[in-house]
């Protein structure tokens, strides 16, 4: 005769998934972006891998209207001294003003006429001067520019563009959400068996 007493098993499995991870954006034949959203809440960041066909500077920005006026901008590149970059605010048809608080981080290199840069910042930088635009789950304009040299001057008319999209969306166009998956198995009970 074989008998089993009650057996209770509890298993908890939790996973957090950001659906925007690994998204690819084609801004121009010379300008490709891979992006990933990491973290949650105040720790949430956007990480962009920019691959731009240039040996000059690279500009990437966001704005509600697709223009330079009031745009939140990253401008950077690679020169003989290494990676250089800055956080700027667009002022219209003039060279942008450097933000008082620098919120972008960047790494990169330059090879065979291409400048791959990895740039990262918090979705909400909480910039005390309101010079940064909060990245949210909604459409916004991505603006970009390509400098022919590392001299930080006007990019020219053919070396810029704007595209409206949701940076938080996955490739299907739906918004990124943090999904918590919980599986809870409680109370698996085996009753007493007898032959």
Secondary structure, DSSP 8 states (H G I E B T S, - for coil): ----------EEEEEEEETTTTEEEEEETTEEEEEEEES-GGG-EEEEEEEES-SS-EEEEEESSSSSTT-EEEEEEEETTEEEEEEEE--SSS--EE-SS---EEEEEEETTEEEEEEEEESS---TTS-S----SS-EEEEEEE-SSSS-S---GGGEEEEEE-TTB-TTS-B--EEEEEEEE----------
